[in-house]
Amino acid sequence: MPCRLLLVAVATLSAHALLTACHSSPEAGQPHATAISPSATHSPTPTPARHSTPSWTPAEQPAIGAAKARYTSALVAIDAALNNPMRASDEKLLQAGTGGAWLIRVVTDVQFFLERGWYQRGKTSVVSLSVASVNLKTEQPEVRLNVCLDTSKIGLYYQKTHKPVPAIPANGNRHRIQARVVYAPPVGESIKRWFLIDQKTLGSC
């Protein structure tokens, strides 16, 4: 059974209910929203390109650690919200590190579940987590993460009967994700925190 967060949301939720949830930033705050030549001329086969692991600076390393921790925290909070939609709240999601467009996506899914009397059983598992890029020079410092998520233990069930929801199209068990995590202050606060603001599915892993 696929995780709803990895499918296109089919319900819509008014964004005005979330406009005071975060800072005025359109990202975390405002939830709207080298090739190598052949080694020899007499050999027609090119030498394979060498892939080196990026060396992160002393300033980037703590940012990466904090962004990874908040990403994991956000995933746990999202699973908790979908496992118990009646007790879900945008405040809990924000505190755990969910913001921006992804906060709206999650709240929309929660509303979708409530309207149909559904809930999620099971949790998302992180198979692998690595850094795609780091940019600390923007107004909202950003870390992009490459993630492999396993949703094989997740299912959808009816609240009343606790029976599985039928006819939900499967989209695989493992999903290759790129997550965008930014550093920004919540509304009414000056202390910045890392927020998961977007995720894109890039295929399977």
Number of C-alpha atoms within 10 A of each C-alpha: 21 21 24 22 17 16 13 9 13 9 13 13 15 10 15 10 11 18 16 15 20 26 21 17 18 14 25 33 26 22 27 20 20 6 9 10 12 13 12 10 9 7 9 9 11 13 13 11 10 9 7 6 7 9 8 13 8 8 9 14 13 12 20 21 12 16 26 21 14 21 24 18 18 23 20 17 21 27 20 19 23 28 23 18 23 14 11 19 13 19 13 16 23 21 16 23 30 30 34 28 20 23 29 23 23 23 23 20 25 28 20 20 24 16 10 10 15 25 24 26 19 17 20 17 17 15 13 12 16 13 18 14 14 18 14 14 8 9 11 18 15 23 25 22 22 19 22 22 21 22 22 16 14 20 19 23 19 16 17 8 9 12 11 17 14 10 7 12 9 10 15 16 16 19 21 18 20 20 21 22 32 31 24 24 20 25 17 11 10 10 10 12 18 27 32 32 25 21 19 13 15 13 12 14 15
